Amino acid sequence: MRFLRLLDGLGCLRHVMLIGSWAELLYERAGLLEGFEPSIKTMDIDFLVRNMRRPVPEVQVAAEARGQGYLVESDRITDVTKLYSTEGLEIEFLIGKVGAGLEASLRTNLGVTAQSLRHMEVLARHMVTVPYEGMAVNIPAPEAYVVHKMVVNKERGRKQEKDAQAILRMWPFLDTGVLGEVIAGLTRKERSRVTSFLEAHGLRIS
């Protein structure tokens, strides 16, 4: 993944977490889910910014990407930075929304403006770092990845069914003990959403 090299070269790969469907590729490559085969059908790559004030000093990811041939755009309404590779990949940065924050986006020390979303702590609390082509890449623990998809499933619109299928595909490979730990750390509202998803799809944590 060429963009990972760009981030690594800037010294900021450790300040982000690969959280979209492409994390499934690393679950397979790193051997986290023995026997699991990812099915990646999206050109979208999402990174979670771990701390908007890191690194110090600030780096300029968007400017570097533009210099390496990426198309860089800012949403006219939210100012969220989007990068497009020559291979057709769409890269976006996300950041957790906490408290009563109403901001749709936040400027970060990575030199990009990230989309601000709730429920990202589910992923941030359960990070694992895996080797990939000589780099150390942060991704969510598979169990947190799945639980987060359950929490936000009703908000996903046309992607709701695709995400549900991803959950069902990964389910047999998950550690039920870790699943229980992830769910225990959720808010009451988030746990309710997970329970509803499990019941609707006939899933049980034994």
C-alpha positions in Angstrom: 0.0 0.0 0.0 1.9 3.0 -1.3 0.3 5.5 1.0 1.5 3.7 4.1 5.1 4.3 2.8 4.3 8.0 2.5 3.1 8.1 6.1 6.0 6.0 7.3 8.5 8.3 5.5 7.1 11.3 7.3 7.4 9.5 10.6 3.7 9.7 11.4 2.5 6.2 10.7 2.4 5.6 14.5 0.1 8.5 14.9 -2.7 6.9 12.9 -4.6 3.7 12.8 -5.8 1.9 9.7 -9.5 1.3 10.5 -11.4 0.7 7.3 -12.0 -2.5 5.4 -8.3 -2.6 4.4 -7.5 -3.5 8.0 -8.9 -6.9 7.1 -6.0 -7.5 4.7 -3.6 -7.0 7.6 -5.5 -9.4 9.8 -4.7 -12.0 7.2 -1.1 -11.0 6.5 -0.2 -10.7 10.2 -1.9 -14.0 11.0 -4.2 -12.5 13.6 -7.2 -14.6 12.3 -6.0 -18.0 11.3 -7.9 -19.2 8.2 -9.6 -15.9 7.6 -9.7 -14.6 4.0 -10.5 -10.9 3.5 -12.9 -9.8 0.9 -12.1 -6.2 0.1 -14.4 -4.6 -2.4 -13.9 -0.9 -1.7 -11.4 1.7 -2.9 -11.9 3.8 0.3 -9.1 3.8 2.9 -9.8 5.3 6.3 -7.3 6.3 8.9 -8.1 7.2 12.5 -6.0 10.1 13.9 -5.0 9.1 17.4 -4.3 12.6 18.7 -5.0 15.8 16.7 -2.0 17.5 18.4 0.6 14.9 17.3 3.2 14.7 15.9 5.2 17.7 17.1 6.3 19.6 15.0 3.4 19.3 12.6 3.9 17.4 9.4 2.3 18.1 6.0 0.8 14.8 4.8 -1.5 16.5 2.2 1.3 18.6 0.7 3.6 15.6 0.5 0.9 13.5 -1.1 0.3 16.2 -3.7 4.0 16.2 -4.4 3.9 12.4 -5.0 1.0 12.6 -7.5 -2.1 12.4 -5.3 -5.0 14.6 -6.0 -5.8 16.5 -2.8 -9.3 18.1 -2.2 -11.1 19.7 0.7 -14.8 19.3 1.1 -16.5 22.7 0.5 -18.8 22.3 3.4 -16.8 20.4 6.1 -13.3 21.2 4.9 -12.4 17.5 5.4 -9.3 16.5 3.4 -9.6 13.8 0.8 -6.8 12.3 -1.2 -7.1 10.3 -4.4 -4.4 8.1 -5.8 -3.7 7.3 -9.4 -4.9 3.8 -8.7 -8.3 5.1 -7.8 -8.1 4.9 -4.0 -9.9 7.5 -1.9 -8.1 8.2 1.4 -9.7 10.0 4.3 -8.8 10.7 7.9 -11.2 10.4 10.8 -11.0 11.5 14.4 -13.1 10.7 17.5 -15.8 13.2 18.5 -16.0 13.5 22.3 -18.3 15.2 24.8 -20.8 17.7 23.3 -18.5 18.5 20.4 -20.4 19.7 17.3 -17.5 20.0 15.0 -17.9 18.1 11.7 -14.2 18.2 11.2 -10.9 19.0 13.1 -7.6 20.3 11.8 -4.8 18.0 12.8 -1.0 18.2 13.2 -0.8 15.7 10.3 -1.5 18.6 7.9 -5.0 17.3 7.1 -8.5 18.1 8.3 -10.2 14.9 9.7 -13.9 14.1 9.8 -15.1 14.0 13.4 -17.2 11.0 14.3 -18.6 9.4 17.4 -18.0 5.9 18.7 -14.3 5.9 17.5 -13.1 5.1 21.1 -14.3 1.5 20.5 -11.4 1.2 18.1 -8.9 3.5 19.8 -9.0 1.5 23.1 -8.1 -1.8 21.4 -5.2 -1.1 19.1 -2.7 -3.7 17.9 0.5 -3.0 16.0 1.4 -5.5 13.2 4.3 -5.8 10.8 3.6 -5.1 7.1 6.2 -4.9 4.4 8.8 -3.7 6.9 6.5 -1.2 8.6 4.7 -1.2 11.9 1.1 -0.5 11.2 -1.6 0.2 13.8 -5.0 -1.5 13.3 -7.9 -2.3 15.6 -8.1 -5.6 17.3 -10.4 -7.7 15.1 -12.9 -8.0 17.9 -13.1 -4.2 18.3 -13.3 -3.8 14.5 -16.4 -6.0 14.5 -18.0 -4.5 17.6 -17.6 -1.0 16.2 -19.3 -2.1 13.0 -22.2 -3.4 15.1 -22.4 -0.1 17.0 -22.6 2.1 13.9 -24.5 -0.4 11.6 -27.8 1.4 11.7 -26.1 4.7 10.7 -24.4 3.3 7.6 -27.2 3.7 5.1 -26.5 1.9 1.9 -23.4 0.3 3.4 -25.4 -1.3 6.2 -25.8 -4.7 4.6 -22.2 -4.8 3.4 -20.9 -4.2 6.9 -23.2 -6.8 8.3 -21.8 -9.3 5.9 -18.3 -8.4 6.9 -19.2 -9.0 10.6 -20.7 -12.4 9.8 -17.7 -13.4 7.7 -15.2 -12.6 10.5 -17.4 -13.9 13.4 -16.2 -17.5 13.4 -12.6 -16.4 13.8 -13.0 -14.0 16.8 -11.9 -14.6 20.4 -15.0 -14.6 22.5 -13.1 -13.6 25.6 -11.8 -10.5 23.8 -15.2 -9.8 22.4 -16.6 -9.7 25.9 -13.9 -7.3 27.1 -14.6 -4.9 24.2 -18.3 -5.0 24.8 -17.9 -4.4 28.5 -16.1 -1.1 27.8 -19.0 0.3 25.7 -21.5 2.8 26.9 -25.0 1.6 27.7 -26.3 2.9 24.4 -23.5 1.2 22.4 -24.1 -2.1 24.2 -27.8 -1.9 23.4 -26.9 -1.5 19.7 -24.6 -4.5 19.8 -27.3 -6.6 21.5 -29.8 -5.6 18.9 -27.4 -6.6 16.1 -26.6 -9.9 17.7 -30.3 -10.8 18.1 -31.2 -9.7 14.6 -28.5 -11.9 13.1 -28.8 -14.9 15.4 -25.3 -14.5 16.9 -24.3 -15.5 20.4 -21.2 -14.9 22.5 -20.7 -18.3 24.2 
